[in-house]
Amino acid sequence: MKNILLALGAAAGALCTTLPAHAITLESASLNGNLLDSSFSTPSLIALDLTLLNHAPLRFSFVVDADDVGRGWADFNAIVRDVGGLGIGSLTLAGVRFEALSDPLAATLGGSLLPATVFASTPTTLNVGTLTLAGDPATELYLGNPFLEAGRLDWRIGFAGLNAGDRLTLDLSTTPAVPEPDDWAMMLAGLGMIALSAARRIGR
């Protein structure tokens, strides 16, 4: 019996030493009423599945450990879907340094799959501008390779200058493809003022 317990203990110890450490850790997420699934993340991959109920900004705080610092990077992919009915006009990622990028894809409400463009305004800020068909806004964005498709690559976040225990923050913000009701009201008020001004000029 004693030998069996020793063997089981040794096997459990070996299992613990062979399991990968859960490296970069999502410490907190400020979602502002939106939804997040990060269960597809691995020790070397940050995978975010975001469901947008609104277009309020989001913030994610990660902690790196010694394995992360030693590796120097983590892969990144994300699915960002709008279910609020306004579509995704553009997306901005800020706060982390992306070292490798591939073109994202945008899926429209009508089911079209369109290429999107990425450009950097600073080394740590990326903007994704989506292409939309007339009257058919993008409702999903695919960053990196969330579906493990052949020929597509994940993005990469670099950890240069970080030490074990350091935190890095990823800020994500989107603009709606369709103006929100408040914006419509402001535009209509502006058009009304223009019409009133034009009517006064004609009356003169």
Order of alpha helices (4+ residues) and beta strands (2+ residues): alpha-beta-beta-beta-beta-alpha-beta-beta-beta-beta-beta-beta-beta-beta-beta-beta-alpha
